[in-house]
Amino acid sequence: MSDFFYRTEDIRPEEVGSYFAETKQDRIAINALKSRNPAIIIGSRGVGKSFLLRVAQNEMLASFQDDRVFPVYVSFVRSSLLKSSDTHQFRNWMLARLCSTAIRALERAGLLAGVPASIGLLAGEEVTTKLGPIKIEAVAQAYEESYRNPSAVIDATAVPSIEKFKDAFEDLSDKLNINRFCFLIDEAAHIFLPEQQRQFFTMFRDLRSHCVSCNAAVYPGVTSFGETFQPNHDATLVHIDRDVLDPKYVDNMREIVEKQADSTTQRQILKNGKNFAILAYACSGNPRILLKTLSAAPTLSSSEINTIMRSHYRTSIWSEHSALAEKYYGHREVIDWGREFIENTVLPDLRSKNESYLATDRNTSSYFWIHRDAPEVVKEALRILCYTGVLNEMEGGIRATRSEVGKRYMVNLGCLFALDATPALQAFDIAKSLTPKRMTEYGANHSIYRALLDAVAIIGDSNEGGHLERQLRKNIQVLDLTTWQKEKLNELGLVTVGEVLEATEAQLKSAKFIGDVRARRMRNAAVASVLEYLSG
């Protein structure tokens, strides 16, 4: 069975290109990331945002001698661990991370042989010889470890101001003959902490200069840009939504799989092309979900397809969505109502209509429409469903019955297929006959909203971060790891999220059949899963 990479973090950065199955939309996103104008890549978990950032980084490095545009990839995923008493902790940590990552990227590229004076400003101390550990790295690390001792005081005097940061990079640009530094910021901000997000986008806007451009990857729906950042004016927005209506959609998804699949898996795909297409459509353009469901259905038999539809799209995807309510209590009513709305109203309605459509050879649907004047709390519930991948946010400004205006959404096709006892029989027919023109409409004052409006008055910026300690004490079953990885962690006595975060490679190597390479890969996967879990 193929051993798939589910996360970009598991792939060596220089090897990302060998797994890249390019589509027209991918190229648009990469070109936007490489351009002078700031770009924001928007997509739900697993659609490939991090992957595209890495591809853009590799392409800029490959053309650096000609273009002199230097990429700096930096992940902000550890923002969920910030728990210090510093009121400016997030801003200081962001700048420290940008400084330290840029310095190390320049060092790896062999561009700091002379150590320009401006490096000292970014490093937080005078640097005159070959770089060893630097003060700014210690500041960033102190913030990232602040969850252990939130009351500890962190000395942030080494962190430069925004203006000094830009001055330093302007000086580096002249000294190193670099036209522009291009920051590629992944996991831009903790999704359910709007204050962090607003601080991030304020900094994102303020850092812009002739020699510095910033790009970021964010989640759909749950990102708060704040009042000072205007996304349509201050950046180019690129949505990563692979269109299931594209005639080349299944071929593109097959190419993604074949970049990693062994010969046995490729033979099964060739032999059971229709069943593979069902899996491809079911994931609604999400490569991570496709790879996971394919791993669970390696022979692609009809019985395996039926089983995976029930286990993943009836159970797992909803479990992940509902788990957010356990972490973010301020959103509990909204999260629970969103699930009830889709499971008990939207999906049964779509299923009933599709059965009628298929019987009369008409086009099918996986779409619904919400009036633009629907209650804000309803839109909040739909935004969270987009984050978890249950919905895809489609076009806004769509006219429906009586010329009313609203937004169209697409339900994950796997959730729709899973309603049937034997999805393998007609899922393909539903997918091939889809049209966005057939959409179920929910008006501004639909009665289905009443339960949510009665339960929730206002959804605000609740301080969800205070629950970090409880999340760290949870069992590792909440983590997105393989059964084998969880078994090995249990074997080592690493049974909580916090213990996995603290584990070293040396600890992992003490387990049976774990050597140096596997220990590194397993720790990377485990830590990535922990941070993704803590981030939402």
N, C-alpha and C positions, 0 to 999 in steps of 0.2 A: 504494500500500500504506500502511496506517495506521502512523504513527510513535508507537508506544506508550511510555508511561512504565512502566519496570519497577520503579523504586524511588521511594519517597515523597520522598527527598532531591532528586529531579529536578523536583518540583512546587513551585511557590511556595506557602508555607504558607497564604496567604489564599485560594488557588484550590483547596485540597484538597476543599472541600465540593462543588464542581462535578463531581468524579469519584467521589463517594460513592454507592454502590448499597447502601442499608441493608438488613440482614437482622435478624431478631429477635435472633440471637446478637450481632450487632454492637452493637445497642442496649443489650443487657445489659452488654457490655464497657464501652461509653462511659459508661453511668450509674454503673458501678462506679468508673471513673476519676474521675468528677466528685463522687462521694460523699465524706463526711468520713473514712470508714474507708479505710486503705491498700489498694490493689489491685495484684495482680501478674498481668499478661497473659502467658500462656504459649503459644508457637506456634513452629513451625519457620520456617526462612528463607523469606521470600516470601509468607507467609500474610496479611500486612497489619497487623502489630503497630504499626509506626511510623505507618501511615496512621491507625489508630484513635486513637493518642495525639494526632495533629495535629487530627483531627476534634473530640476532646474539648477540646483547647485553644481551637479556634475557637468552639465553643459556649459555653465559659466566658467568653471575651472578649466575645461578643455579649450575654451576660446580666450582664456585670460591674456595670453601673450599678444593677441591681436586687439581685443576690445578693452583690456585693462579694467574690467569690471570684476571686483572681488566679492564672492558670495560668502556670507557667514550664516550657517544654519544654527539656530539656537532653539531649544525646547523650553517652554515655560510650564511644563507639566507639574513640576514640583511646587508650584504656587499653592497647592492644596495643603502643604505641610507648614506654611508660614503661620506661626502662632505667637509672635513676640509681643512685648508691650509697646513697641515702637509704633506710633500712629502713622508713620510714613513708611512702614515696613515694605509694603508692596512696591512702591515707587523705587525705594532704595535697592531692593532686591533685583528688580527689573534692570536697572542701570548697571548694577554689579554683574549680573549675568551677561548682559550685552558686552560690557568691557572685557571680562575674563574670556568669554568665548571668542571674541574678535582677536584678542591677543594670541590665544592658542592656535586659531586658524591661520593667522599670519606666520606664526612660528613653524607650523607643520608645512606650510607652503614655501618655507625657506626665504621669507622676505624680511626677516628681522636680524640679518647678519650684523648690521651696524647699530641696532637698537636706537631708533630715533628718540629724541628727548620727550616727545609727546606720549610715548608709550608709558612713561613714568606717571603721567596724569591719569591714564586709564588704569594703570596697575595699582595706583594708590600709594606708590613709593618710588623713590629714585631707582632706576634700573640702568646699570652701566655694563653688565656682562651678560653671559648666556642666561636665559630665563630659568629660574627654578620656581619653587612655590612663590606666589605673589600675594600681596595683602588683599587685593580686591577679590581674589578667589576665596580667601578665608572669610571675608564678609558675606559673600553669597552662601557659602557653606553654613555659616552660623545661622543665617535666616532659615535655611532648609532644614536645619536640625533643631529649630526653635520649638517644634512640637514636643520635644522631650522636656523642655524647661521654659514654658511661656513667660515666666517672670524675669528671666535673665535679660540684662541690658546688653544690647549689641552696639558696638562702636562703629558707626557708619560714616565717620569723618573722611574716610578714603573715597567715598562715593562722589563722583563729580556731579556738578549741576548739569542741566540739559545744555546750557550754553557752552560750558567748558567741554562737555562731551563732544559737541559739534566742532568746537575749535580744534580739539585734539585730532579728530578725524580729517579736518581740513588740512592740518599740518601734515598728517600721515599721507594724505592724498598727494601733496606736493613732494614730500621726501621720497616716497616709494613709487612715484609715477603711476598712481592709481586714479583712474577717472572717477570711479564711484564705488562705494561700499554698499552692497546689497544685502540687507538683513532679511533672512527667511525665518520668521518666528512661528514655531509650531505650538499647539496647545495654548493659545494666546492668553486665556484667563479662566479661572475656576468658574464653571458654567453657572452655578447657582449663587454666586456672590456678585451681584450687579455692581457693587462699589468697586471691586477689583477690575471689572471689565471697563468701567468708565475711566478709571485711572489709566488703564492700559491704552485706551484709544486717545486719551488726551496726550499721553507721551508719544504715541504713534504719530499723531499730527505734528507735535512740537519738534520731533527729531528730523523732520524733513529739511533737507538742504541740497545744494547743488552736488555735493559729494556723498550724501547718505540717502538711501531710499529704504523704506521699511515695507515688508509684506507679511501677511499673517494668515494663518488657517484658523477658522472658527466654526462653531456648530450653528446649524440653522435654527431660527426661532428663539433660542434662549440666550442670545447675545445682546447685551445692553451697550449701545455705542455712546450714550451720554449726550449732553446738550452741546458740547463744544465740537464734537466730531460729526460731520454730515457725510454718511457713507457714500452717497451718490455723487458728492462733490469732492470729497477729500481722498477718494480711492476708486479703483476699478473693482467692481464686485463680480466674481466669477462663481457660479453655482456648479457644483460637481454632482450632476444628476444624469446618470446614463439612461438614455431614452429607450424604454422598452418598445416603443413604436418604430424605432429605427430599423430598417430592413437588415442592417448588418449587426444588430444588437447581439444575437446569439453567437455569431462568429467572433465578435470582439470578446465576449465573455469566455468562449472556448479558448481563444488565444491566451488570455490571462492564465487560465488553468494549465494549458499545455507548456507554458514557460517553466512550470514547476513539476508537472506530472511525470511519473515514471512510465515506462513502456506499457505496463499492465493497465494502468489507468487510462492511458491514451487509447488502448485497444477497446476498453469497455465503452469509452465515449463514442468511438467510431461504430461499435456494434449497437449501442442503444442511444442513438442520436436524439430521438424524440424525448426520451426520459431525461437526458442531459438538458435539453432545451427547457423542460418543465422546471428543473432545478434552477436554471439560469433566469427564467422569467420570475420564479418564486422569490428570488433574492432582490428583485426590483433594482438591479444595478449595483448591488453592494458586493464587491469581490470577497470580503472577509466572510460574509454569510455563505456565499457560494462555496468557498473552499471548505468551510466547516461542514456544511450539509453534504458535500461530495465525500468528505472523509467518513461520514456516517453512513453513506450509501455507496460503497466502493464498486459494487458490481452493476449499479444503476438498474437493477431489476425493478419491475413494477411494484413488487411487495416492499422493497426498500424505499421506493419513492413514497408510497402510502404511509409507511412508518415514520419517515423523517418529516413529512408534512404534519403529522399529528404531534410528534415529539418537539419539533422546533417551533412551528408556526402556530400551534394551539397552546403550547406550554412555555417553552423557553423564552420566546420573544416577549410574551406577556409577563413572565416572571421578572425579567430584567426591567421592564417598565414599572411594574408595581413595586419593585425593590427601591425605586427612587423615593417612594413615599416613606420608607423606613429611615432613609437618610435625611430627607428634607421635609421636616414636619410642617413647615409653613406652606408647603405645596401639596400636602396630603389629599385634601378634598379635590383639588384640581386634577391631580394625577389619577385618582380613583375614578372621578367622573369621566375623564377622557377615555379610560378603558371601557367603562360601562357604555358610553356613547357609541364607540366603534364596534364593540362586541355584540351589543344587544340591539342596536338600532341600524347603524350604517351597513355592517356586513350582512345581516339577514335580509335587508332590503335589496342590496346588490345581488345577493345570491338568487333571490326570488325573481328579480328582473332578468338576470342572465339565463336562468332556466327557460324563461319565456322567450327570450331573444334567440337562444340556440335552437329552440323547437321550431322557430319560424325563419331561420337562416338570416337573422339580423345581427348587427354589430353588438358587442358586449361592452360592459363598463366595469371600471374599478375606481370611478371618480365620483366626488360629491362637491357641492358648492355651498359656501357659507356667505351670507349677506355681510357687506362691509360694516353695517351698523349693528351687527350681533354684539352682545356684551363682551367687554374686554376680557373678562375672566374665561369665557369660552375660547377666545382666541389664544389665551395663555395655555389652556389645556391642549389645544391643537399644536401649539409650538413645541410643547414637551413631547408630544407624540412624534413630531418630525425629528427631534433630537434622538429619540430611541429607535428611529427607523420604521415605526409602524406606518407613518404617513410620509409622503413626499409633498412638499409645498410646491404648487404649480403656479400658474399665472394669476396675477391680481388684475382687477379692473375688468373682469369677465361679466358680460351681460347675460342674464338668465331670463326667466319668465317675467313678462311685463316690463322688460328692459331694466330690471333692477341690477345693481352692480355688486360684485363680490369677488371672492377668491376661490379658485379651484384647488382641490387636494386629490391626491391619488393614494388609495389604500395599498399597502404592501400586498403584492399579488399572492404571496405565500399564505398570508392570513385568509385571503379569499378562497384559495384552492383548498385550504385545510378544512373548510366547512363540509366538504363532501366526504363520504365514507371511503371512497376509492378515488382520490384526486387524479391518479394516473390515467383514468378513463377520459376525462374531459377538460383537464386543466390546460392542455395544449390548445384545444379549440377555443377556450375562453381567451387565452393570451393572443392568439393569432387574429381574433376578431375585435380586439379592443378599439374603442374610439372615445376620445375625450368629450365628444359632443353629447354623449349620453351620460348625464350626471344627475345625481339625486340632489335636490335643492333643499336647503334649510334656511328659512328666512330670518329676518332681524329679531323676531319675537317668537320663535318656535317654542312650543310647549316643552320640548325635551330639555331646554336650558333651565327650566324652573328649579329642578332639584339642586343644581349647582349654585344658582343665585341665592337660594334659601340657605345653603350651607356656608357660603363664603361671602363676606362683605367686601373686603379689600385684600388683594395680594400685594404685599410690599416687600421690602428688602429685609427679610428675616435673617437673623444672624445664624446661618446654618453651620458656619465654621466651628461653633462651640461643641459640635457633636463628634469632632475628630477622634477623641479618645475612645468613644464607644465604637466607632467604626474600626479602629485598630484592634479592638478586642474581639471582633467577629471571627468566626471560623473561616478557613480558607475556601470553603465550598462556595462562598460568594464570588470568588475570583474567576476570571475567564481563563482557565488553564485546562490542559488536557487531563484526562483521568490518570494517565501515567505520571504526569508531573505532580498532581495532588497526592498520589500514592507515595512518591518519593519524599515529598515534603513531610507527610505524616510519619513516614519511616524515620525521619530525622528529628521528629518531635516538634516540627514547625507547624503548629496547628492554627495560629491566628494570623490575621492580616499584618499586625505589627511585627510579629516574629519573622515573617517572610521579608518584610521591608528591611529588617536589621541583619538578615542572614548574609554570610560571606561566601565567596566561592569555595574557600577551604572547608566550610561546613558542608556544602553540597557535595564535595568530592568524597566525603566520608560515607556517602550512600553507595550501595552496590551498583556496579556498572556505570559509575559516573566518573569520567576522566576530566582532564583539563578543558578540552574543547566543549564537551557537553555541559560541564559545570558553568562555564561562562555563558553559554547559550541559554541554559535553564535559568540562571540568575537574571539575565537580561529580560527573559520572558516573564519571570515572576514579578520583578520590580515594575516592569511596564504595566502588567495587569493590576498590581496594587495601586499605582498612581492613576491609572485610568479609572479604577473603581472609586478612589477617593475624590477624583475630579468630577464624578457624576456618572 
